[in-house]
Amino acid sequence: MTVGPHPPMAIYEVFQQAREGDPMTHVGSLNAPDDELALQYARDVFSRRYEALRLWVVPRASVQTIDDLDLLRPPFDRSYRRPDGYNVVPKLRAIKARVAGTQQEAEVAG
């Protein structure tokens, strides 16, 4: 019996969602010769004990990287677009101090 050449293996990244509403998290990588076997391997390895509600299996070659600092850190202040929200407290304090200063100047002059 002769054994032919092995099919080329690709690396796949696996993401898992444990419960409904949870984010997808990276749980590991695997090697597989094709997409169909990658799905089976991912199910067998990462959800054999029903740990996952959902799996994403993505060929590593399809993952795109952004490492350009100009794109990741734009030069303008866009802190209001951050997912944790915009902090208005320092701005409100500055406005209150300005208003208080204006009122004191008016009292002194009047």
WOWOCOR-V844963 format. One record per backbone hydrogen bond with DSSP energy under -1.0 kcal/mol. NH is the residue of the N-H (numbers start at 0). CO is the residue of the C=O. E is the energy in kcal/mol with one decimal. If there is no record, write none. Layout:
BEGIN
NH&CO&E + NH&CO&E
END
This chain:
BEGIN
9&31&-2.9 + 11&29&-3.1 + 12&57&-3.3 + 13&27&-3.0 + 14&55&-2.7 + 15&24&-2.9 + 16&53&-2.6 + 21&18&-2.1 + 24&15&-2.5 + 26&13&-2.7 + 27&13&-1.2 + 29&11&-2.2 + 31&9&-2.3 + 37&33&-1.9 + 38&34&-2.0 + 39&35&-1.7 + 40&36&-3.0 + 41&37&-2.5 + 42&38&-2.3 + 43&39&-2.6 + 44&40&-2.8 + 45&41&-2.8 + 46&42&-1.3 + 49&46&-1.4 + 52&16&-3.6 + 53&16&-1.5 + 55&14&-2.6 + 57&12&-2.8 + 59&10&-2.9 + 61&58&-2.1 + 62&59&-1.3 + 70&67&-1.1 + 71&67&-2.0 + 72&68&-2.9 + 80&77&-2.1 + 81&78&-1.6 + 84&81&-1.7 + 91&87&-2.6 + 92&88&-2.5 + 93&89&-2.0 + 94&90&-2.1 + 95&91&-2.6 + 96&92&-2.4 + 97&93&-2.1 + 98&94&-2.6 + 99&95&-2.8 + 100&96&-2.4 + 101&97&-2.1 + 102&98&-2.2 + 103&99&-2.1 + 104&100&-2.0 + 105&101&-1.9 + 106&102&-2.1 + 107&103&-2.2 + 108&104&-2.2 + 109&105&-1.9
END
